[in-house]
Amino acid sequence: MLDVLLTGSVAFIITFLAIPVLLQIAELKKLYDIPDDRKIHGRPVASLGGVGIFAGFLLASLLSISGYANPEFQYFFAAALVIFFLGLKDDLIVLSAFKKIVGQVIAASILIHLGGIKLVSMHGLLGFNEVPEAFSMALSYLTIIVVINSFNLIDGVDGLAGTLGLLTTMVFGCYFFMAGPMAYSLLAFSLWGSLFAFLIFNVHPAKIFMGDSGSLMIGLVNAILVIKFINIADSPTSLFPVASPVAVAFAILMVPLLDTLRVFSIRIINGRSPFAPDRNHVHHLMLSKGLNHSAVTFSCFAINIFFILLAYYCKSWGTDYLMLLMLSISFACLGIFYYRKPRTRMIVAKRPDSSIINTEYKPASKIVSLTKETALAEQK
């Protein structure tokens, strides 16, 4: 227990001290995430919070997790470095979807082939248990990449991705603490401590965003934790056995995972790339109903807790019936958001001065230098 407290505390302190420094750097270098027609925030905000999250998470993990007793973790950290620098480059210079997927596949291959993080059984889902090696590899790649992107795509409202990451890492951390694999518990609480500190600066109105370097990192760690959870939860040797591990794991990641699968499906059906940006995420639907950032974050947090409790107390139903129940409730709730008439909102707009705004200016990166001209344009 002391190790968990120390790990979370070290991660919290490092991130808490790093964020103000990152804010100063952003102010000094004039590096901001400039809003556009697709983004929700209406003012330039620093988007380097992922650097602080990664610093606290990595240092706390390295200090608390023994590499000799857990040799697979060296590959976890290698994959984390790949994802971090991939996200950081995307924060500074916009990367194409293809390049981001290539980087994620590289990280996934490190986890699967070197770290041994892969799904070897479907644990009764649709009547399947052990699966062939080729199917196991494909399923593992798919799971890792979808979970990584789920937190990246849900990061659209102040505090949302961080709050959901705080919830999932706490649940996984507590489970591994009770079930025995202490290193995985420490890994979870390392990220938990960093996210806790980051959220102090990310609650609405946010002073800093985590960016892709932060959201992709949350997804990577959760991908490791969820696959490990599925592999050991229903093992006879587990100190804390959990029936229907696939359904329970899905419930833990319910909000980001279901939203990502839903949005990907809609885009593919419409003949678009699954990574093409739009405003069809669950937080966009909630905002369209008149909820503010804090209300959206709290609602998604509460919904995710509801599904975790539902899955845990109904785990004896079996994976298939439990998955069907959760999906039915989810799509019923989504139907309400789709078909309920949105709240009428009056917006007073002021026509900008064309002499100040250069209409041909199109920044090539998410984070750009905030010049006097663009600053004046934001005030209009």
C-alpha positions in Angstrom: 0.0 0.0 0.0 2.9 2.4 0.8 4.4 1.8 -2.6 1.1 2.8 -4.3 0.8 6.0 -2.2 4.4 6.9 -2.9 4.1 6.3 -6.6 1.0 8.3 -7.0 2.4 11.1 -4.8 5.7 11.3 -6.8 3.8 11.4 -10.1 1.4 14.1 -8.7 4.3 16.3 -7.5 6.3 16.1 -10.7 3.4 16.9 -12.9 2.1 19.6 -10.6 5.5 21.3 -10.7 6.0 20.8 -14.4 2.7 22.3 -15.6 3.4 25.9 -14.5 6.8 25.7 -16.2 5.2 24.5 -19.4 2.7 27.4 -19.2 5.6 29.9 -18.9 7.3 28.3 -21.9 4.1 28.5 -23.9 3.8 32.2 -23.0 7.4 32.9 -23.7 7.4 31.2 -27.1 3.9 32.2 -27.9 2.9 28.5 -28.5 -0.9 28.1 -28.4 -3.6 25.9 -29.8 -5.5 28.3 -31.9 -9.3 27.7 -32.2 -10.9 27.0 -35.5 -14.4 26.1 -36.8 -14.0 22.5 -35.6 -12.7 23.2 -32.1 -14.8 24.1 -29.1 -12.5 26.4 -27.2 -12.8 30.1 -28.2 -9.4 31.4 -27.1 -5.8 30.3 -27.6 -4.7 27.8 -25.0 -1.3 26.1 -24.4 -1.4 22.5 -25.5 1.7 21.0 -23.9 0.2 19.4 -20.9 1.0 15.9 -22.1 4.7 16.7 -21.5 4.0 17.2 -17.8 1.8 14.1 -17.7 4.5 12.0 -19.3 7.2 13.4 -17.1 5.3 12.5 -13.9 4.2 9.1 -15.1 7.5 8.0 -16.4 9.7 9.1 -13.5 7.3 7.7 -10.9 7.0 4.4 -12.8 10.8 4.0 -13.2 11.3 4.7 -9.5 8.7 2.3 -8.2 8.7 -0.7 -10.7 11.5 -3.2 -10.6 12.9 -3.9 -14.0 14.5 -7.1 -12.8 11.3 -8.6 -11.5 9.2 -7.3 -14.4 11.4 -7.4 -17.5 8.4 -6.8 -19.8 8.1 -3.3 -18.5 11.2 -2.1 -20.4 9.2 -2.7 -23.6 6.2 -0.9 -22.1 8.3 2.2 -21.6 9.8 1.9 -25.0 6.3 1.9 -26.5 5.4 4.8 -24.3 8.3 6.8 -25.7 7.2 6.1 -29.2 3.6 7.2 -28.5 4.8 10.3 -26.5 7.0 11.7 -29.3 4.4 10.8 -31.9 1.8 12.8 -30.0 4.2 15.6 -29.3 5.1 16.0 -33.0 1.4 16.0 -33.8 0.8 18.7 -31.3 3.6 20.9 -32.8 3.3 19.9 -36.5 0.1 18.3 -37.7 0.7 14.7 -38.8 -1.4 12.9 -41.3 -3.7 10.1 -40.1 -1.5 7.6 -41.9 1.7 8.6 -40.1 -0.1 8.5 -36.7 -1.4 5.0 -37.4 2.1 3.9 -38.4 3.5 5.1 -35.1 0.7 3.4 -33.2 1.3 0.1 -35.0 5.0 0.4 -34.1 4.1 0.9 -30.4 1.6 -2.0 -30.6 4.1 -4.3 -32.1 6.6 -3.6 -29.3 3.9 -4.4 -26.7 2.7 -7.6 -28.5 5.9 -9.2 -29.8 8.3 -8.0 -27.1 6.2 -7.2 -24.1 3.8 -10.2 -24.4 0.7 -8.0 -24.2 -1.8 -9.9 -26.3 -5.2 -11.5 -26.2 -5.0 -15.3 -26.3 -8.7 -16.0 -25.6 -12.1 -14.4 -26.1 -13.2 -15.7 -22.7 -16.6 -16.9 -23.8 -17.5 -13.9 -26.0 -19.9 -15.2 -28.7 -19.0 -18.8 -27.5 -15.3 -18.5 -28.3 -12.5 -19.2 -25.9 -9.0 -20.0 -27.2 -8.3 -18.5 -30.6 -5.7 -19.2 -33.3 -2.4 -17.4 -33.2 -3.1 -15.2 -36.3 -6.5 -14.2 -34.9 -4.9 -13.5 -31.5 -2.4 -11.1 -33.1 -5.0 -9.3 -35.2 -7.3 -8.9 -32.2 -4.5 -7.6 -30.1 -3.4 -5.0 -32.6 -7.0 -3.9 -33.1 -7.6 -3.6 -29.4 -4.5 -1.6 -28.7 -5.0 0.8 -31.6 -8.7 1.4 -30.8 -8.1 2.0 -27.1 -5.2 4.4 -27.8 -7.4 6.4 -30.2 -10.4 6.3 -27.9 -8.9 8.6 -25.4 -7.4 10.8 -28.2 -10.9 11.2 -29.7 -12.8 11.8 -26.5 -10.4 14.7 -25.6 -12.7 17.4 -26.8 -14.0 19.1 -23.7 -12.1 20.6 -20.7 -11.3 17.9 -18.2 -13.1 15.0 -20.0 -10.2 12.8 -21.1 -8.3 13.4 -17.9 -11.3 12.6 -15.7 -12.1 9.4 -17.6 -8.4 8.4 -17.5 -8.4 9.1 -13.7 -11.4 6.8 -13.3 -10.0 3.9 -15.5 -6.5 3.9 -14.0 -8.0 4.0 -10.4 -10.2 1.0 -11.2 -7.4 -1.0 -12.9 -4.9 0.0 -10.2 -7.2 -1.1 -7.4 -8.0 -4.4 -9.1 -4.3 -5.3 -9.7 -3.5 -4.3 -6.1 -6.0 -6.8 -4.9 -5.3 -9.5 -7.6 -1.6 -9.6 -7.1 0.3 -8.1 -10.1 1.6 -5.1 -8.1 3.8 -3.7 -10.9 0.6 -3.1 -13.0 -1.0 -1.5 -10.1 2.0 0.9 -9.7 1.8 1.6 -13.5 -1.8 2.5 -13.2 -1.3 4.8 -10.1 1.7 6.5 -11.7 -0.6 7.7 -14.5 -3.4 8.4 -12.0 -1.2 10.7 -9.9 -0.1 12.6 -13.0 -3.6 13.0 -14.3 -4.8 14.2 -10.9 -2.2 17.0 -10.9 -3.0 17.9 -14.6 -6.7 18.2 -14.0 -6.1 21.0 -11.5 -5.0 23.1 -14.5 -7.4 21.5 -17.0 -10.8 22.1 -15.4 -13.1 24.5 -17.3 -11.9 27.1 -18.3 -8.7 25.1 -19.0 -5.4 26.8 -18.6 -3.6 24.1 -20.6 -4.6 21.1 -22.8 -3.0 17.7 -22.7 -2.7 17.5 -26.5 -2.2 14.3 -28.4 1.0 13.6 -26.4 -1.2 13.2 -23.3 -4.3 11.6 -24.7 -2.4 9.0 -26.7 -0.4 8.2 -23.6 -3.5 7.6 -21.5 -4.8 5.3 -24.3 -1.6 3.3 -24.4 -1.4 2.7 -20.7 -5.1 1.7 -20.6 -4.5 -0.6 -23.5 -1.8 -2.4 -21.5 -4.0 -2.5 -18.4 -7.2 -3.7 -20.1 -5.5 -6.6 -21.9 -3.7 -7.7 -18.8 -7.0 -7.5 -16.9 -8.8 -9.6 -19.5 -6.0 -12.2 -19.4 -5.9 -12.8 -15.7 -9.3 -11.7 -14.3 -11.0 -15.1 -14.7 -7.9 -17.2 -14.1 -8.3 -19.9 -11.4 -5.1 -18.7 -9.8 -6.2 -15.1 -9.5 -6.5 -13.7 -6.0 -9.5 -11.7 -7.0 -11.4 -13.5 -9.8 -13.9 -11.7 -11.9 -16.4 -13.5 -14.2 -17.1 -12.1 -17.7 -13.8 -10.2 -17.9 -14.4 -9.0 -21.5 -17.7 -7.4 -20.6 -16.3 -5.9 -17.4 -13.3 -4.5 -19.2 -15.5 -3.0 -21.9 -17.6 -1.4 -19.1 -14.4 0.2 -17.5 -13.6 1.9 -20.8 -17.3 2.3 -21.8 -17.6 6.0 -22.7 -14.4 6.5 -24.7 -14.4 3.0 -26.3 -18.1 3.0 -27.3 -17.9 6.6 -28.6 -14.9 5.7 -30.8 -16.4 2.6 -32.2 -19.7 4.4 -32.9 -17.9 7.3 -34.6 -15.6 5.1 -36.6 -18.6 3.1 -37.8 -20.6 6.1 -38.9 -17.6 7.5 -40.8 -17.0 4.2 -42.6 -20.7 3.8 -43.5 -20.6 7.3 -45.0 -17.6 6.4 -47.1 -15.1 8.6 -45.1 -11.9 7.7 -43.4 -12.5 6.6 -39.8 -9.9 9.2 -38.7 -11.6 12.1 -40.6 -12.5 14.8 -38.0 -16.1 15.8 -37.3 -18.4 17.0 -34.5 -20.3 13.7 -34.0 -18.8 12.6 -30.7 -20.8 12.2 -27.6 -19.5 15.4 -26.0 -20.6 17.3 -29.1 -24.0 15.8 -28.7 -24.2 16.9 -25.1 -22.9 20.4 -25.8 -25.6 20.7 -28.5 -28.2 20.1 -25.8 -27.0 23.1 -23.8 -24.7 21.4 -21.3 -21.5 23.2 -20.5 -18.0 21.7 -20.3 -18.2 20.8 -16.6 -21.7 19.3 -17.0 -20.5 17.2 -20.0 -17.4 15.9 -18.1 -19.4 15.1 -14.9 -22.2 13.3 -17.0 -19.7 11.1 -18.9 -17.9 10.4 -15.6 -21.2 9.4 -13.9 -22.3 7.3 -16.9 -19.0 5.4 -16.9 -19.3 4.7 -13.2 -22.8 3.4 -13.7 -21.7 0.9 -16.4 -18.8 -0.3 -14.2 -21.1 -1.0 -11.3 -23.7 -2.6 -13.7 -21.1 -4.9 -15.2 -19.6 -5.9 -11.9 -22.8 -6.7 -10.2 -24.2 -8.5 -13.2 -21.0 -10.3 -14.2 -22.7 -13.7 -13.4 -25.0 -13.2 -16.4 -22.2 -14.1 -18.8 -20.3 -12.1 -21.3 -22.8 -12.2 -24.1 -25.9 -11.2 -22.2 -24.0 -8.6 -20.2 -22.6 -7.0 -23.4 -26.1 -7.0 -24.9 -27.5 -5.3 -21.9 -24.9 -2.6 -21.8 -25.1 -1.9 -25.5 -28.9 -1.7 -25.4 -28.8 0.8 -22.6 -26.1 2.8 -24.4 -27.8 3.1 -27.7 -31.1 3.9 -26.0 -29.4 6.8 -24.3 -27.7 7.9 -27.5 -31.1 7.8 -29.3 -32.4 10.4 -26.8 -29.5 12.7 -27.7 -30.1 12.3 -31.4 -33.9 12.8 -31.5 -34.4 15.2 -28.7 -34.9 18.8 -30.0 -31.7 20.8 -29.2 -32.0 23.8 -27.0 -32.4 27.1 -28.9 -29.4 29.3 -28.3 -29.0 33.0 -29.4 -25.5 33.9 -30.6 -24.6 37.6 -31.3 -21.8 37.8 -33.7 -19.7 40.8 -34.7 -18.3 41.0 -38.2 -14.5 41.1 -38.0 -12.5 43.8 -39.6 -11.1 42.5 -42.8 -8.1 44.8 -42.5 -7.0 42.9 -39.4 -7.6 39.3 -40.3 -5.7 37.8 -43.2 -8.2 35.4 -44.7 -5.5 33.5 -46.6 -3.7 32.7 -43.4 -3.9 28.9 -42.7 -1.6 27.6 -40.0 0.2 24.3 -40.8 0.3 23.2 -37.2 -2.1 22.9 -34.2 0.2 25.1 -32.0 1.2 28.3 -33.7 3.0 31.5 -32.6 0.4 34.0 -31.5 1.3 37.3 -33.2 -0.3 40.6 -32.6 -2.5 40.3 -35.7 -3.9 36.9 -34.7 -4.4 38.1 -31.1 -6.4 41.1 -32.3 -8.4 38.8 -34.5 -9.3 36.6 -31.5 -10.6 39.6 -29.7 -13.0 40.5 -32.4 
